[in-house]
Amino acid sequence: QAAASSAAGWVAAASGDADLARRHFEDAVDRFLRCGAPFELVKTRVALARALGSLERVADAAAEARRALDLLSELK
């Protein structure tokens, strides 16, 4: 389900629907958190940050990007 939500987010982003992409990526983040898939979570948080940036939600986008970076640094 997490991967399907992420894929739907990418399709929505490619179609130019940033808000739909955001919703799918938020669902994917929640699901990747629950199933314990940290690398996929990082990638999805970055995608979510891009979607938020497209919606001019700069502070939210920066926060997601920071979360992704923090998690990535933990994966070393």
PQR file with spaces between the fields and no chain letter, atoms N, CA, C, O and H, PARSE charges and radii, in Angstrom:
ATOM       1  N    GLN     1       0.817   -1.189    0.000 -0.4000 1.5000
ATOM       2  CA   GLN     1       0.000    0.000    0.000 -0.0000 2.0000
ATOM       3  C    GLN     1       0.864    1.258    0.000  0.5500 1.7000
ATOM       4  O    GLN     1       0.530    2.247   -0.651 -0.5500 1.4000
ATOM       5  N    ALA     2       1.976    1.215    0.732 -0.4000 1.5000
ATOM       6  CA   ALA     2       2.865    2.373    0.774 -0.0000 2.0000
ATOM       7  C    ALA     2       3.450    2.642   -0.602  0.5500 1.7000
ATOM       8  O    ALA     2       3.483    3.786   -1.054 -0.5500 1.4000
ATOM       9  H    ALA     2       2.248    0.411    1.261  0.4000 1.0000
ATOM      10  N    ALA     3       3.908    1.595   -1.265 -0.4000 1.5000
ATOM      11  CA   ALA     3       4.484    1.755   -2.598 -0.0000 2.0000
ATOM      12  C    ALA     3       3.431    2.219   -3.600  0.5500 1.7000
ATOM      13  O    ALA     3       3.722    3.024   -4.484 -0.5500 1.4000
ATOM      14  H    ALA     3       3.881    0.666   -0.898  0.4000 1.0000
ATOM      15  N    ALA     4       2.216    1.715   -3.463 -0.4000 1.5000
ATOM      16  CA   ALA     4       1.140    2.128   -4.369 -0.0000 2.0000
ATOM      17  C    ALA     4       0.807    3.603   -4.164  0.5500 1.7000
ATOM      18  O    ALA     4       0.579    4.327   -5.133 -0.5500 1.4000
ATOM      19  H    ALA     4       1.979    1.061   -2.744  0.4000 1.0000
ATOM      20  N    SER     5       0.777    4.051   -2.918 -0.4000 1.5000
ATOM      21  CA   SER     5       0.519    5.468   -2.642 -0.0000 2.0000
ATOM      22  C    SER     5       1.629    6.342   -3.206  0.5500 1.7000
ATOM      23  O    SER     5       1.364    7.402   -3.773 -0.5500 1.4000
ATOM      24  H    SER     5       0.963    3.464   -2.130  0.4000 1.0000
ATOM      25  N    SER     6       2.865    5.900   -3.053 -0.4000 1.5000
ATOM      26  CA   SER     6       3.994    6.649   -3.591 -0.0000 2.0000
ATOM      27  C    SER     6       3.912    6.729   -5.111  0.5500 1.7000
ATOM      28  O    SER     6       4.107    7.796   -5.693 -0.5500 1.4000
ATOM      29  H    SER     6       3.080    5.038   -2.593  0.4000 1.0000
ATOM      30  N    ALA     7       3.624    5.606   -5.747 -0.4000 1.5000
ATOM      31  CA   ALA     7       3.504    5.586   -7.216 -0.0000 2.0000
ATOM      32  C    ALA     7       2.384    6.512   -7.680  0.5500 1.7000
ATOM      33  O    ALA     7       2.536    7.221   -8.674 -0.5500 1.4000
ATOM      34  H    ALA     7       3.465    4.739   -5.274  0.4000 1.0000
ATOM      35  N    ALA     8       1.272    6.508   -6.970 -0.4000 1.5000
ATOM      36  CA   ALA     8       0.162    7.399   -7.324 -0.0000 2.0000
ATOM      37  C    ALA     8       0.587    8.860   -7.165  0.5500 1.7000
ATOM      38  O    ALA     8       0.167    9.721   -7.939 -0.5500 1.4000
ATOM      39  H    ALA     8       1.149    5.932   -6.162  0.4000 1.0000
ATOM      40  N    GLY     9       1.411    9.132   -6.171 -0.4000 1.5000
ATOM      41  CA   GLY     9       1.929   10.481   -5.988 -0.0000 2.0000
ATOM      42  C    GLY     9       2.801   10.914   -7.153  0.5500 1.7000
ATOM      43  O    GLY     9       2.706   12.050   -7.618 -0.5500 1.4000
ATOM      44  H    GLY     9       1.752    8.433   -5.542  0.4000 1.0000
ATOM      45  N    TRP    10       3.654   10.004   -7.627 -0.4000 1.5000
ATOM      46  CA   TRP    10       4.510   10.332   -8.769 -0.0000 2.0000
ATOM      47  C    TRP    10       3.680   10.575  -10.024  0.5500 1.7000
ATOM      48  O    TRP    10       3.986   11.473  -10.809 -0.5500 1.4000
ATOM      49  H    TRP    10       3.731    9.082   -7.249  0.4000 1.0000
ATOM      50  N    VAL    11       2.635    9.780  -10.213 -0.4000 1.5000
ATOM      51  CA   VAL    11       1.765    9.967  -11.383 -0.0000 2.0000
ATOM      52  C    VAL    11       1.075   11.333  -11.297  0.5500 1.7000
ATOM      53  O    VAL    11       1.020   12.071  -12.280 -0.5500 1.4000
ATOM      54  H    VAL    11       2.387    9.050   -9.576  0.4000 1.0000
ATOM      55  N    ALA    12       0.556   11.657  -10.121 -0.4000 1.5000
ATOM      56  CA   ALA    12      -0.111   12.947   -9.948 -0.0000 2.0000
ATOM      57  C    ALA    12       0.867   14.100  -10.163  0.5500 1.7000
ATOM      58  O    ALA    12       0.522   15.101  -10.791 -0.5500 1.4000
ATOM      59  H    ALA    12       0.601   11.057   -9.322  0.4000 1.0000
ATOM      60  N    ALA    13       2.083   13.960   -9.643 -0.4000 1.5000
ATOM      61  CA   ALA    13       3.087   15.011   -9.823 -0.0000 2.0000
ATOM      62  C    ALA    13       3.425   15.181  -11.298  0.5500 1.7000
ATOM      63  O    ALA    13       3.540   16.306  -11.784 -0.5500 1.4000
ATOM      64  H    ALA    13       2.364   13.147   -9.133  0.4000 1.0000
ATOM      65  N    ALA    14       3.583   14.074  -12.007 -0.4000 1.5000
ATOM      66  CA   ALA    14       3.898   14.145  -13.437 -0.0000 2.0000
ATOM      67  C    ALA    14       2.755   14.747  -14.241  0.5500 1.7000
ATOM      68  O    ALA    14       2.970   15.334  -15.302 -0.5500 1.4000
ATOM      69  H    ALA    14       3.490   13.161  -11.611  0.4000 1.0000
ATOM      70  N    SER    15       1.538   14.598  -13.727 -0.4000 1.5000
ATOM      71  CA   SER    15       0.362   15.159  -14.395 -0.0000 2.0000
ATOM      72  C    SER    15       0.144   16.623  -14.044  0.5500 1.7000
ATOM      73  O    SER    15      -0.743   17.276  -14.593 -0.5500 1.4000
ATOM      74  H    SER    15       1.363   14.121  -12.865  0.4000 1.0000
ATOM      75  N    GLY    16       0.961   17.138  -13.123 -0.4000 1.5000
ATOM      76  CA   GLY    16       0.850   18.539  -12.746 -0.0000 2.0000
ATOM      77  C    GLY    16      -0.116   18.822  -11.610  0.5500 1.7000
ATOM      78  O    GLY    16      -0.422   19.982  -11.333 -0.5500 1.4000
ATOM      79  H    GLY    16       1.681   16.608  -12.676  0.4000 1.0000
ATOM      80  N    ASP    17      -0.603   17.776  -10.946 -0.4000 1.5000
ATOM      81  CA   ASP    17      -1.539   17.964   -9.832 -0.0000 2.0000
ATOM      82  C    ASP    17      -0.782   17.832   -8.510  0.5500 1.7000
ATOM      83  O    ASP    17      -0.750   16.766   -7.895 -0.5500 1.4000
ATOM      84  H    ASP    17      -0.354   16.834  -11.171  0.4000 1.0000
ATOM      85  N    ALA    18      -0.180   18.933   -8.095 -0.4000 1.5000
ATOM      86  CA   ALA    18       0.669   18.925   -6.902 -0.0000 2.0000
ATOM      87  C    ALA    18      -0.109   18.611   -5.633  0.5500 1.7000
ATOM      88  O    ALA    18       0.420   17.958   -4.734 -0.5500 1.4000
ATOM      89  H    ALA    18      -0.206   19.799   -8.594  0.4000 1.0000
ATOM      90  N    ASP    19      -1.360   19.065   -5.544 -0.4000 1.5000
ATOM      91  CA   ASP    19      -2.124   18.802   -4.326 -0.0000 2.0000
ATOM      92  C    ASP    19      -2.482   17.320   -4.210  0.5500 1.7000
ATOM      93  O    ASP    19      -2.411   16.752   -3.120 -0.5500 1.4000
ATOM      94  H    ASP    19      -1.790   19.596   -6.274  0.4000 1.0000
ATOM      95  N    LEU    20      -2.860   16.697   -5.307 -0.4000 1.5000
ATOM      96  CA   LEU    20      -3.133   15.261   -5.280 -0.0000 2.0000
ATOM      97  C    LEU    20      -1.848   14.492   -4.981  0.5500 1.7000
ATOM      98  O    LEU    20      -1.864   13.520   -4.226 -0.5500 1.4000
ATOM      99  H    LEU    20      -2.918   17.158   -6.192  0.4000 1.0000
ATOM     100  N    ALA    21      -0.744   14.926   -5.572 -0.4000 1.5000
ATOM     101  CA   ALA    21       0.548   14.295   -5.287 -0.0000 2.0000
ATOM     102  C    ALA    21       0.860   14.402   -3.801  0.5500 1.7000
ATOM     103  O    ALA    21       1.293   13.429   -3.183 -0.5500 1.4000
ATOM     104  H    ALA    21      -0.731   15.715   -6.186  0.4000 1.0000
ATOM     105  N    ARG    22       0.643   15.577   -3.227 -0.4000 1.5000
ATOM     106  CA   ARG    22       0.891   15.777   -1.793 -0.0000 2.0000
ATOM     107  C    ARG    22       0.106   14.788   -0.956  0.5500 1.7000
ATOM     108  O    ARG    22       0.651   14.173   -0.039 -0.5500 1.4000
ATOM     109  H    ARG    22       0.291   16.367   -3.729  0.4000 1.0000
ATOM     110  N    ARG    23      -1.183   14.631   -1.270 -0.4000 1.5000
ATOM     111  CA   ARG    23      -2.021   13.713   -0.487 -0.0000 2.0000
ATOM     112  C    ARG    23      -1.522   12.281   -0.593  0.5500 1.7000
ATOM     113  O    ARG    23      -1.464   11.566    0.407 -0.5500 1.4000
ATOM     114  H    ARG    23      -1.625   15.130   -2.015  0.4000 1.0000
ATOM     115  N    HIS    24      -1.160   11.860   -1.806 -0.4000 1.5000
ATOM     116  CA   HIS    24      -0.640   10.498   -1.971 -0.0000 2.0000
ATOM     117  C    HIS    24       0.695   10.322   -1.247  0.5500 1.7000
ATOM     118  O    HIS    24       0.921    9.303   -0.594 -0.5500 1.4000
ATOM     119  H    HIS    24      -1.207   12.441   -2.618  0.4000 1.0000
ATOM     120  N    PHE    25       1.568   11.307   -1.364 -0.4000 1.5000
ATOM     121  CA   PHE    25       2.859   11.195   -0.686 -0.0000 2.0000
ATOM     122  C    PHE    25       2.696   11.207    0.833  0.5500 1.7000
ATOM     123  O    PHE    25       3.420   10.495    1.529 -0.5500 1.4000
ATOM     124  H    PHE    25       1.384   12.134   -1.895  0.4000 1.0000
ATOM     125  N    GLU    26       1.765   11.994    1.359 -0.4000 1.5000
ATOM     126  CA   GLU    26       1.512   11.976    2.802 -0.0000 2.0000
ATOM     127  C    GLU    26       1.029   10.603    3.242  0.5500 1.7000
ATOM     128  O    GLU    26       1.459   10.097    4.279 -0.5500 1.4000
ATOM     129  H    GLU    26       1.177   12.572    0.793  0.4000 1.0000
ATOM     130  N    ASP    27       0.134    9.991    2.459 -0.4000 1.5000
ATOM     131  CA   ASP    27      -0.322    8.627    2.774 -0.0000 2.0000
ATOM     132  C    ASP    27       0.850    7.654    2.738  0.5500 1.7000
ATOM     133  O    ASP    27       0.981    6.796    3.612 -0.5500 1.4000
ATOM     134  H    ASP    27      -0.215   10.402    1.616  0.4000 1.0000
ATOM     135  N    ALA    28       1.698    7.790    1.724 -0.4000 1.5000
ATOM     136  CA   ALA    28       2.845    6.893    1.595 -0.0000 2.0000
ATOM     137  C    ALA    28       3.807    7.054    2.767  0.5500 1.7000
ATOM     138  O    ALA    28       4.328    6.064    3.281 -0.5500 1.4000
ATOM     139  H    ALA    28       1.592    8.487    1.015  0.4000 1.0000
ATOM     140  N    VAL    29       4.047    8.292    3.194 -0.4000 1.5000
ATOM     141  CA   VAL    29       4.921    8.533    4.350 -0.0000 2.0000
ATOM     142  C    VAL    29       4.364    7.806    5.573  0.5500 1.7000
ATOM     143  O    VAL    29       5.100    7.106    6.268 -0.5500 1.4000
ATOM     144  H    VAL    29       3.624    9.096    2.777  0.4000 1.0000
ATOM     145  N    ASP    30       3.081    7.969    5.834 -0.4000 1.5000
ATOM     146  CA   ASP    30       2.465    7.295    6.985 -0.0000 2.0000
ATOM     147  C    ASP    30       2.639    5.782    6.899  0.5500 1.7000
ATOM     148  O    ASP    30       2.957    5.129    7.893 -0.5500 1.4000
ATOM     149  H    ASP    30       2.483    8.538    5.269  0.4000 1.0000
ATOM     150  N    ARG    31       2.431    5.236    5.713 -0.4000 1.5000
ATOM     151  CA   ARG    31       2.508    3.782    5.542 -0.0000 2.0000
ATOM     152  C    ARG    31       3.950    3.284    5.631  0.5500 1.7000
ATOM     153  O    ARG    31       4.200    2.235    6.225 -0.5500 1.4000
ATOM     154  H    ARG    31       2.174    5.767    4.906  0.4000 1.0000
ATOM     155  N    PHE    32       4.899    4.015    5.052 -0.4000 1.5000
ATOM     156  CA   PHE    32       6.301    3.604    5.168 -0.0000 2.0000
ATOM     157  C    PHE    32       6.777    3.696    6.614  0.5500 1.7000
ATOM     158  O    PHE    32       7.596    2.884    7.047 -0.5500 1.4000
ATOM     159  H    PHE    32       4.696    4.867    4.569  0.4000 1.0000
ATOM     160  N    LEU    33       6.275    4.670    7.363 -0.4000 1.5000
ATOM     161  CA   LEU    33       6.607    4.752    8.787 -0.0000 2.0000
ATOM     162  C    LEU    33       6.129    3.508    9.525  0.5500 1.7000
ATOM     163  O    LEU    33       6.857    2.945   10.343 -0.5500 1.4000
ATOM     164  H    LEU    33       5.610    5.329    7.012  0.4000 1.0000
ATOM     165  N    ARG    34       4.915    3.086    9.236 -0.4000 1.5000
ATOM     166  CA   ARG    34       4.339    1.923    9.914 -0.0000 2.0000
ATOM     167  C    ARG    34       5.041    0.620    9.569  0.5500 1.7000
ATOM     168  O    ARG    34       5.170   -0.261   10.419 -0.5500 1.4000
ATOM     169  H    ARG    34       4.324    3.544    8.572  0.4000 1.0000
ATOM     170  N    CYS    35       5.496    0.491    8.324 -0.4000 1.5000
ATOM     171  CA   CYS    35       6.090   -0.795    7.934 -0.0000 2.0000
ATOM     172  C    CYS    35       7.609   -0.816    8.118  0.5500 1.7000
ATOM     173  O    CYS    35       8.242   -1.853    7.916 -0.5500 1.4000
ATOM     174  H    CYS    35       5.391    1.207    7.634  0.4000 1.0000
ATOM     175  N    GLY    36       8.185    0.301    8.492 -0.4000 1.5000
ATOM     176  CA   GLY    36       9.615    0.320    8.785 -0.0000 2.0000
ATOM     177  C    GLY    36      10.493    0.205    7.548  0.5500 1.7000
ATOM     178  O    GLY    36      11.390   -0.638    7.499 -0.5500 1.4000
ATOM     179  H    GLY    36       7.670    1.142    8.656  0.4000 1.0000
ATOM     180  N    ALA    37      10.244    1.037    6.559 -0.4000 1.5000
ATOM     181  CA   ALA    37      11.044    1.048    5.333 -0.0000 2.0000
ATOM     182  C    ALA    37      11.749    2.403    5.233  0.5500 1.7000
ATOM     183  O    ALA    37      11.261    3.297    4.541 -0.5500 1.4000
ATOM     184  H    ALA    37       9.516    1.721    6.600  0.4000 1.0000
ATOM     185  N    PRO    38      12.890    2.568    5.914 -0.5600 1.5000
ATOM     186  CA   PRO    38      13.498    3.895    6.031  0.2800 2.0000
ATOM     187  C    PRO    38      13.982    4.500    4.719  0.5500 1.7000
ATOM     188  O    PRO    38      13.818    5.703    4.516 -0.5500 1.4000
ATOM     189  N    PHE    39      14.570    3.717    3.825 -0.4000 1.5000
ATOM     190  CA   PHE    39      15.061    4.301    2.573 -0.0000 2.0000
ATOM     191  C    PHE    39      13.897    4.803    1.719  0.5500 1.7000
ATOM     192  O    PHE    39      13.962    5.894    1.153 -0.5500 1.4000
ATOM     193  H    PHE    39      14.703    2.740    3.990  0.4000 1.0000
ATOM     194  N    GLU    40      12.846    4.011    1.632 -0.4000 1.5000
ATOM     195  CA   GLU    40      11.662    4.428    0.882 -0.0000 2.0000
ATOM     196  C    GLU    40      11.024    5.651    1.524  0.5500 1.7000
ATOM     197  O    GLU    40      10.505    6.528    0.834 -0.5500 1.4000
ATOM     198  H    GLU    40      12.794    3.125    2.092  0.4000 1.0000
ATOM     199  N    LEU    41      11.067    5.700    2.847 -0.4000 1.5000
ATOM     200  CA   LEU    41      10.533    6.853    3.573 -0.0000 2.0000
ATOM     201  C    LEU    41      11.298    8.124    3.214  0.5500 1.7000
ATOM     202  O    LEU    41      10.698    9.177    2.997 -0.5500 1.4000
ATOM     203  H    LEU    41      11.489    4.988    3.408  0.4000 1.0000
ATOM     204  N    VAL    42      12.626    8.019    3.152 -0.4000 1.5000
ATOM     205  CA   VAL    42      13.443    9.184    2.773 -0.0000 2.0000
ATOM     206  C    VAL    42      13.047    9.676    1.385  0.5500 1.7000
ATOM     207  O    VAL    42      12.804   10.867    1.189 -0.5500 1.4000
ATOM     208  H    VAL    42      13.113    7.164    3.328  0.4000 1.0000
ATOM     209  N    LYS    43      12.984    8.754    0.417 -0.4000 1.5000
ATOM     210  CA   LYS    43      12.636    9.144   -0.954 -0.0000 2.0000
ATOM     211  C    LYS    43      11.257    9.787   -1.019  0.5500 1.7000
ATOM     212  O    LYS    43      11.046   10.750   -1.756 -0.5500 1.4000
ATOM     213  H    LYS    43      13.181    7.787    0.576  0.4000 1.0000
ATOM     214  N    THR    44      10.326    9.250   -0.247 -0.4000 1.5000
ATOM     215  CA   THR    44       8.962    9.776   -0.282 -0.0000 2.0000
ATOM     216  C    THR    44       8.879   11.128    0.405  0.5500 1.7000
ATOM     217  O    THR    44       8.128   11.998   -0.036 -0.5500 1.4000
ATOM     218  H    THR    44      10.498    8.468    0.351  0.4000 1.0000
ATOM     219  N    ARG    45       9.634   11.318    1.473 -0.4000 1.5000
ATOM     220  CA   ARG    45       9.653   12.633    2.131 -0.0000 2.0000
ATOM     221  C    ARG    45      10.223   13.702    1.186  0.5500 1.7000
ATOM     222  O    ARG    45       9.744   14.836    1.176 -0.5500 1.4000
ATOM     223  H    ARG    45      10.244   10.611    1.832  0.4000 1.0000
ATOM     224  N    VAL    46      11.235   13.348    0.399 -0.4000 1.5000
ATOM     225  CA   VAL    46      11.784   14.296   -0.571 -0.0000 2.0000
ATOM     226  C    VAL    46      10.728   14.627   -1.622  0.5500 1.7000
ATOM     227  O    VAL    46      10.557   15.788   -1.993 -0.5500 1.4000
ATOM     228  H    VAL    46      11.624   12.427    0.407  0.4000 1.0000
ATOM     229  N    ALA    47      10.026   13.609   -2.098 -0.4000 1.5000
ATOM     230  CA   ALA    47       8.963   13.846   -3.084 -0.0000 2.0000
ATOM     231  C    ALA    47       7.855   14.707   -2.494  0.5500 1.7000
ATOM     232  O    ALA    47       7.321   15.587   -3.170 -0.5500 1.4000
ATOM     233  H    ALA    47      10.165   12.665   -1.797  0.4000 1.0000
ATOM     234  N    LEU    48       7.512   14.456   -1.241 -0.4000 1.5000
ATOM     235  CA   LEU    48       6.505   15.264   -0.563 -0.0000 2.0000
ATOM     236  C    LEU    48       6.982   16.712   -0.444  0.5500 1.7000
ATOM     237  O    LEU    48       6.201   17.642   -0.644 -0.5500 1.4000
ATOM     238  H    LEU    48       7.947   13.741   -0.692  0.4000 1.0000
ATOM     239  N    ALA    49       8.249   16.899   -0.123 -0.4000 1.5000
ATOM     240  CA   ALA    49       8.802   18.258   -0.028 -0.0000 2.0000
ATOM     241  C    ALA    49       8.680   18.978   -1.363  0.5500 1.7000
ATOM     242  O    ALA    49       8.340   20.161   -1.406 -0.5500 1.4000
ATOM     243  H    ALA    49       8.883   16.142    0.040  0.4000 1.0000
ATOM     244  N    ARG    50       8.954   18.271   -2.449 -0.4000 1.5000
ATOM     245  CA   ARG    50       8.826   18.893   -3.772 -0.0000 2.0000
ATOM     246  C    ARG    50       7.379   19.273   -4.066  0.5500 1.7000
ATOM     247  O    ARG    50       7.113   20.349   -4.602 -0.5500 1.4000
ATOM     248  H    ARG    50       9.229   17.310   -2.415  0.4000 1.0000
ATOM     249  N    ALA    51       6.446   18.394   -3.717 -0.4000 1.5000
ATOM     250  CA   ALA    51       5.027   18.691   -3.940 -0.0000 2.0000
ATOM     251  C    ALA    51       4.601   19.909   -3.117  0.5500 1.7000
ATOM     252  O    ALA    51       3.890   20.784   -3.611 -0.5500 1.4000
ATOM     253  H    ALA    51       6.661   17.520   -3.282  0.4000 1.0000
ATOM     254  N    LEU    52       5.039   19.954   -1.871 -0.4000 1.5000
ATOM     255  CA   LEU    52       4.706   21.100   -1.017 -0.0000 2.0000
ATOM     256  C    LEU    52       5.310   22.383   -1.571  0.5500 1.7000
ATOM     257  O    LEU    52       4.677   23.438   -1.535 -0.5500 1.4000
ATOM     258  H    LEU    52       5.616   19.243   -1.470  0.4000 1.0000
ATOM     259  N    GLY    53       6.529   22.294   -2.080 -0.4000 1.5000
ATOM     260  CA   GLY    53       7.157   23.462   -2.698 -0.0000 2.0000
ATOM     261  C    GLY    53       6.373   23.945   -3.909  0.5500 1.7000
ATOM     262  O    GLY    53       6.239   25.147   -4.135 -0.5500 1.4000
ATOM     263  H    GLY    53       7.044   21.437   -2.109  0.4000 1.0000
ATOM     264  N    SER    54       5.856   23.000   -4.685 -0.4000 1.5000
ATOM     265  CA   SER    54       5.041   23.368   -5.854 -0.0000 2.0000
ATOM     266  C    SER    54       3.766   24.086   -5.447  0.5500 1.7000
ATOM     267  O    SER    54       3.210   24.878   -6.208 -0.5500 1.4000
ATOM     268  H    SER    54       5.965   22.023   -4.502  0.4000 1.0000
ATOM     269  N    LEU    55       3.310   23.795   -4.231 -0.4000 1.5000
ATOM     270  CA   LEU    55       2.106   24.438   -3.711 -0.0000 2.0000
ATOM     271  C    LEU    55       2.433   25.729   -2.953  0.5500 1.7000
ATOM     272  O    LEU    55       1.563   26.329   -2.321 -0.5500 1.4000
ATOM     273  H    LEU    55       3.762   23.151   -3.613  0.4000 1.0000
ATOM     274  N    GLU    56       3.700   26.143   -3.029 -0.4000 1.5000
ATOM     275  CA   GLU    56       4.195   27.339   -2.355 -0.0000 2.0000
ATOM     276  C    GLU    56       4.087   27.260   -0.840  0.5500 1.7000
ATOM     277  O    GLU    56       3.960   28.277   -0.158 -0.5500 1.4000
ATOM     278  H    GLU    56       4.406   25.656   -3.543  0.4000 1.0000
ATOM     279  N    ARG    57       4.137   26.053   -0.331 -0.4000 1.5000
ATOM     280  CA   ARG    57       4.166   25.831    1.119 -0.0000 2.0000
ATOM     281  C    ARG    57       5.623   25.614    1.513  0.5500 1.7000
ATOM     282  O    ARG    57       6.038   24.509    1.863 -0.5500 1.4000
ATOM     283  H    ARG    57       4.240   25.227   -0.885  0.4000 1.0000
ATOM     284  N    VAL    58       6.377   26.693    1.446 -0.4000 1.5000
ATOM     285  CA   VAL    58       7.828   26.639    1.568 -0.0000 2.0000
ATOM     286  C    VAL    58       8.281   26.127    2.933  0.5500 1.7000
ATOM     287  O    VAL    58       9.184   25.292    3.006 -0.5500 1.4000
ATOM     288  H    VAL    58       6.040   27.590    1.162  0.4000 1.0000
ATOM     289  N    ALA    59       7.681   26.604    3.995 -0.4000 1.5000
ATOM     290  CA   ALA    59       8.086   26.170    5.336 -0.0000 2.0000
ATOM     291  C    ALA    59       7.825   24.682    5.523  0.5500 1.7000
ATOM     292  O    ALA    59       8.656   23.970    6.087 -0.5500 1.4000
ATOM     293  H    ALA    59       6.948   27.281    3.935  0.4000 1.0000
ATOM     294  N    ASP    60       6.669   24.207    5.049 -0.4000 1.5000
ATOM     295  CA   ASP    60       6.349   22.779    5.153 -0.0000 2.0000
ATOM     296  C    ASP    60       7.304   21.949    4.300  0.5500 1.7000
ATOM     297  O    ASP    60       7.737   20.873    4.712 -0.5500 1.4000
ATOM     298  H    ASP    60       5.993   24.785    4.590  0.4000 1.0000
ATOM     299  N    ALA    61       7.628   22.449    3.117 -0.4000 1.5000
ATOM     300  CA   ALA    61       8.560   21.751    2.230 -0.0000 2.0000
ATOM     301  C    ALA    61       9.938   21.650    2.878  0.5500 1.7000
ATOM     302  O    ALA    61      10.578   20.600    2.824 -0.5500 1.4000
ATOM     303  H    ALA    61       7.277   23.324    2.782  0.4000 1.0000
ATOM     304  N    ALA    62      10.389   22.733    3.484 -0.4000 1.5000
ATOM     305  CA   ALA    62      11.696   22.730    4.153 -0.0000 2.0000
ATOM     306  C    ALA    62      11.702   21.758    5.326  0.5500 1.7000
ATOM     307  O    ALA    62      12.690   21.060    5.550 -0.5500 1.4000
ATOM     308  H    ALA    62       9.869   23.586    3.528  0.4000 1.0000
ATOM     309  N    ALA    63      10.609   21.711    6.072 -0.4000 1.5000
ATOM     310  CA   ALA    63      10.527   20.786    7.206 -0.0000 2.0000
ATOM     311  C    ALA    63      10.593   19.336    6.735  0.5500 1.7000
ATOM     312  O    ALA    63      11.275   18.517    7.351 -0.5500 1.4000
ATOM     313  H    ALA    63       9.806   22.279    5.890  0.4000 1.0000
ATOM     314  N    GLU    64       9.892   19.012    5.650 -0.4000 1.5000
ATOM     315  CA   GLU    64       9.943   17.640    5.112 -0.0000 2.0000
ATOM     316  C    GLU    64      11.335   17.304    4.615  0.5500 1.7000
ATOM     317  O    GLU    64      11.830   16.201    4.844 -0.5500 1.4000
ATOM     318  H    GLU    64       9.338   19.678    5.150  0.4000 1.0000
ATOM     319  N    ALA    65      11.965   18.242    3.938 -0.4000 1.5000
ATOM     320  CA   ALA    65      13.320   18.008    3.442 -0.0000 2.0000
ATOM     321  C    ALA    65      14.280   17.770    4.606  0.5500 1.7000
ATOM     322  O    ALA    65      15.161   16.914    4.523 -0.5500 1.4000
ATOM     323  H    ALA    65      11.563   19.139    3.751  0.4000 1.0000
ATOM     324  N    ARG    66      14.109   18.526    5.686 -0.4000 1.5000
ATOM     325  CA   ARG    66      14.944   18.328    6.885 -0.0000 2.0000
ATOM     326  C    ARG    66      14.718   16.953    7.482  0.5500 1.7000
ATOM     327  O    ARG    66      15.673   16.280    7.871 -0.5500 1.4000
ATOM     328  H    ARG    66      13.393   19.221    5.753  0.4000 1.0000
ATOM     329  N    ARG    67      13.455   16.526    7.560 -0.4000 1.5000
ATOM     330  CA   ARG    67      13.156   15.189    8.088 -0.0000 2.0000
ATOM     331  C    ARG    67      13.829   14.115    7.238  0.5500 1.7000
ATOM     332  O    ARG    67      14.391   13.154    7.765 -0.5500 1.4000
ATOM     333  H    ARG    67      12.679   17.073    7.244  0.4000 1.0000
ATOM     334  N    ALA    68      13.768   14.287    5.928 -0.4000 1.5000
ATOM     335  CA   ALA    68      14.399   13.321    5.026 -0.0000 2.0000
ATOM     336  C    ALA    68      15.910   13.296    5.248  0.5500 1.7000
ATOM     337  O    ALA    68      16.508   12.223    5.328 -0.5500 1.4000
ATOM     338  H    ALA    68      13.312   15.067    5.499  0.4000 1.0000
ATOM     339  N    LEU    69      16.519   14.458    5.345 -0.4000 1.5000
ATOM     340  CA   LEU    69      17.964   14.534    5.550 -0.0000 2.0000
ATOM     341  C    LEU    69      18.370   13.932    6.888  0.5500 1.7000
ATOM     342  O    LEU    69      19.365   13.212    6.972 -0.5500 1.4000
ATOM     343  H    LEU    69      16.033   15.329    5.281  0.4000 1.0000
ATOM     344  N    ASP    70      17.605   14.225    7.931 -0.4000 1.5000
ATOM     345  CA   ASP    70      17.905   13.658    9.244 -0.0000 2.0000
ATOM     346  C    ASP    70      17.841   12.135    9.215  0.5500 1.7000
ATOM     347  O    ASP    70      18.718   11.458    9.750 -0.5500 1.4000
ATOM     348  H    ASP    70      16.797   14.810    7.862  0.4000 1.0000
ATOM     349  N    LEU    71      16.804   11.608    8.591 -0.4000 1.5000
ATOM     350  CA   LEU    71      16.656   10.160    8.514 -0.0000 2.0000
ATOM     351  C    LEU    71      17.776    9.555    7.665  0.5500 1.7000
ATOM     352  O    LEU    71      18.320    8.505    8.009 -0.5500 1.4000
ATOM     353  H    LEU    71      16.091   12.158    8.156  0.4000 1.0000
ATOM     354  N    LEU    72      18.116   10.208    6.574 -0.4000 1.5000
ATOM     355  CA   LEU    72      19.177    9.702    5.717 -0.0000 2.0000
ATOM     356  C    LEU    72      20.505    9.651    6.472  0.5500 1.7000
ATOM     357  O    LEU    72      21.272    8.702    6.307 -0.5500 1.4000
ATOM     358  H    LEU    72      17.675   11.060    6.294  0.4000 1.0000
ATOM     359  N    SER    73      20.781   10.652    7.289 -0.4000 1.5000
ATOM     360  CA   SER    73      22.025   10.659    8.045 -0.0000 2.0000
ATOM     361  C    SER    73      22.036    9.552    9.096  0.5500 1.7000
ATOM     362  O    SER    73      23.109    9.080    9.474 -0.5500 1.4000
ATOM     363  H    SER    73      20.159   11.423    7.422  0.4000 1.0000
ATOM     364  N    GLU    74      20.878    9.132    9.571 -0.4000 1.5000
ATOM     365  CA   GLU    74      20.793    8.013   10.521 -0.0000 2.0000
ATOM     366  C    GLU    74      21.049    6.671    9.838  0.5500 1.7000
ATOM     367  O    GLU    74      21.419    5.703   10.502 -0.5500 1.4000
ATOM     368  H    GLU    74      20.007    9.515    9.264  0.4000 1.0000
ATOM     369  N    LEU    75      20.857    6.603    8.528 -0.4000 1.5000
ATOM     370  CA   LEU    75      21.003    5.346    7.807 -0.0000 2.0000
ATOM     371  C    LEU    75      22.447    4.983    7.462  0.5500 1.7000
ATOM     372  O    LEU    75      22.709    3.904    6.930 -0.5500 1.4000
ATOM     373  H    LEU    75      20.555    7.390    7.989  0.4000 1.0000
ATOM     374  N    LYS    76      23.368    5.872    7.760 -0.4000 1.5000
ATOM     375  CA   LYS    76      24.771    5.620    7.398 -0.0000 2.0000
ATOM     376  C    LYS    76      25.219    4.271    7.808  0.5500 1.7000
ATOM     377  O    LYS    76      26.371    3.907    7.576 -0.5500 1.4000
ATOM     378  H    LYS    76      23.156    6.748    8.192  0.4000 1.0000
